Amino acid sequence: MSKKLTFLYLSEPDVIKTGLTLTETIELCTESLKQHGLKEVENPPKPGVHPKEDSFINAMPGWLKQKGVCGIKWVSGFPENVKQRLPSIVGVIILNSTETGFPTAVMDGTYITAIRTAAVSGVSAKYLARKDSEVLAVIGTGVQGKYNTLCLTTVLPSIKKVKIFDTWAPSLQTFQDQIRPLLPNVEFETASSMEEAIRDSDVIVGATAKLTETVYSDEWVKPGALVLPIQVGGWDPDVLSKFDKVVADDWAQLKAQQDFSRYTSNFDTPYAELGEIVMGKKPGRENDQEKIINFNKGLAVHDMICGGRVLEKAKKQGLGVELELMDLGSPIPMPPV
Ligand SMILES: NC(=O)c1ccc[n+]([C@@H]2O[C@H](COP(=O)([O-])OP(=O)(O)OC[C@H]3O[C@@H](n4cnc5c(N)ncnc54)[C@H](O)[C@@H]3O)[C@@H](O)[C@H]2O)c1
């Protein structure tokens, strides 16, 4: 009897049609961080290949034991694509059955990467930013600059002003066109330098391409600020000793990142992983003067939990295309010799 192994294929428009919101994604990523804090996950440091200078294609496997979700994201980052008006970060997610290991879905991972990365910044802000934060600096106004602005102004409704900086004028223009109408009560200011954007800001998001040289100074960061470096690099090698708390989403993954070996101070002593703070194992912000830096380099478990939710929603809405992978009913055919 023939029994087919099939999986659901979801394109980017299908994933977007499921209606996954930022608020829902913040809840999902809070849960995946809790599971990470409980050590109820497998989330090995991501290996990658680098076909062009400063590019990557990373493999990100993840399993949330209590949630029964597992799979992998294969995600590329080619920063120069932006200059051709193409996305720099593109991904594909494969979900697998935790019973048989069979693939259950193949879906776009680009939208999920964009929304879950911003959502994790939202979780960080909830625990680590001052509640009365008024000024947000966004360095790099591409996809993450925009999504982080939307997420952080939601989590921190006290934000009155967003200072933006980018080296590419069309990116600044698109940011203004897309974000300003969504946040009519927020003042926007285009800074003429990174320093101008960072000084006096309460929350600072770094969302540029990978930075190979030191371009930021901790001296620009005021007491009480939270720094969220989403991109790789840019800070002084001694930066960790200049902050009161150093937090990472996953310390092993951060240390495994080649670039991180540049950071010479406090190398083996993070204050906490973000999941430990979300779990209440360690306090987040404890006073209004602490300078906190939180490296969230991206956990596969966020992609898996969001991918699992998207798959549930897509099935309910009848989205996607069921594709056949193989016939399970007959023995494997012998290969031509
Ligand atoms: N940690 C994570 O989980 C995670 C997830 C997604 C993306 N990222 C990283 O976040 C960063 C931004 O991703 P994105 O999808 O928004 O990319 P993007 O290409 O859409 O945006 C990057 C922006 O940075 C600007 N830029 C580049 N170099 C700059 C510089 N030196 N100074 C100022 N602006 C500069 C570009 O002009 C562009 O507007 C990338 O480094 C990416 O690898 C991290």
The ligand as a Gaussian input file, in Angstrom:
#p B3LYP/6-31G(d) Opt

LIG

0 1
 N       21.235000      38.697000      16.033000
 C       20.299000      38.282000      15.242000
 O       19.506000      37.432000      15.590000
 C       20.186000      38.905000      13.892000
 C       19.085000      38.619000      13.083000
 C       18.957000      39.287000      11.868000
 C       19.947000      40.186000      11.479000
 N       21.023000      40.384000      12.288000
 C       22.075000      41.343000      11.919000
 O       21.514000      42.639000      12.054000
 C       22.134000      43.512000      11.125000
 C       21.049000      44.254000      10.338000
 O       20.248000      43.319000       9.615000
 P       19.146000      43.838000       8.596000
 O       18.344000      42.669000       8.177000
 O       18.479000      45.012000       9.171000
 O       20.087000      44.311000       7.414000
 P       19.789000      45.437000       6.326000
 O       20.788000      45.196000       5.258000
 O       18.369000      45.487000       5.989000
 O       20.150000      46.816000       7.075000
 C       21.466000      47.176000       7.429000
 C       21.551000      48.694000       7.363000
 O       22.803000      49.102000       7.916000
 C       23.341000      50.141000       7.097000
 N       24.774000      50.145000       7.319000
 C       25.690000      49.229000       6.902000
 N       26.912000      49.570000       7.363000
 C       26.758000      50.719000       8.090000
 C       27.641000      51.517000       8.852000
 N       28.935000      51.247000       8.939000
 N       27.120000      52.597000       9.501000
 C       25.792000      52.895000       9.411000
 N       24.915000      52.164000       8.712000
 C       25.394000      51.080000       8.076000
 C       22.917000      49.769000       5.697000
 O       22.938000      50.894000       4.835000
 C       21.501000      49.246000       5.928000
 O       20.559000      50.285000       5.851000
 C       23.039000      42.661000      10.247000
 O       24.364000      42.778000      10.721000
 C       22.522000      41.256000      10.470000
 O       23.495000      40.258000      10.280000
 C       21.158000      39.784000      13.477000

